[in-house]
Amino acid sequence: MAKKSNHVVPSSAGWAVKKSGAEKASRTFATKERAVVYGRELSKSEKTELFIHKSNGMIQNRNSYGNDPNPPRDKKH
Amino acid sequence: MNFETNVFINCPLDEAYINDLLKPILYVIIKNGYNPRLSLEVSDSGEVRLEKITEIIKSCKYSIHDLSLVKSKKAKEFARMNMPFELGIDYGLRKSSIDPLSEKQFLILEATKYDYMKAISDINGFDIKVHSNNTEKVFECMYSWFSETLKINKQEPPLKTFYDFIDFNTSLFEEKVLEFSSDQIAKNYIEKISIPEYIQEILDRV
């Protein structure tokens, strides 16, 4: 079974990190920057993907820390 | 299409509004089993635009009128009048005593509380909700309207629906990354997608 990805998403308290499909956030943060730092560390330890969303819910960035079956081919070097 | 489940959306169609507010509104309408109708369905230049819009309005029991752009944002910018004009048409049809148009029900959206009082105070007493140009807030507006006006019970909480919307956009993104082999193109596809195509993507997944 594929590992669940992590998502940095807006929340009424500021920003949150949640698993894909989860109803509740794993943790909430006052700023997006702190949520991204936590999400990155969590995703590295779980070897999974981190999706960073905009405040409207759209995708801003995707970072892969595991065996990504579809790695992005357009990253700048 | 069914009058009882059609929802006319009368709103700005600039890119920021579409991505921040219209896409969530479409998602909630479809998730609740209703059918969104918009003026941009009118693309045939051979048709008289206003007549076609009026036909769409007549086919909808419910309407969402967003008046957030009746106030210009900077000097020399015109306020947008299409939205209050189409609200006026809708109101006239509701008061026409023609069945079933008298059953029509509206939701009025605005960005800042009581701005409508300065621009169009005649609508005082309508169901007016404030979205503050904020995506999470518009999910709360839609939740309240579906509960209070359409009497839809046992809806999921607005934050859960917002998170489902995020999961929907992630699923769409992943599918497009597979198709285009590029994160950038997948993001561009989702941000620039036409509204009829976005509606179809929601219908395919909800």
Interface residues (C-beta under 8 A of the other chain):
Chain A: S5 H7 V9 P10 S11 S12 K18 S20 G21 A22 E23 F51 H53 S55 N56 G57 M58 I59 N61 R62 N70 P72 R73 D74 K75
Chain B: N19 D20 K23 P24 N134 T135 E136 L159 K160 F162 Y163 F165 I166 D167 N169 T170 F173 E174 V177 L178 S181 S182 D183 Q184 I185 A186 K187 I190 E191
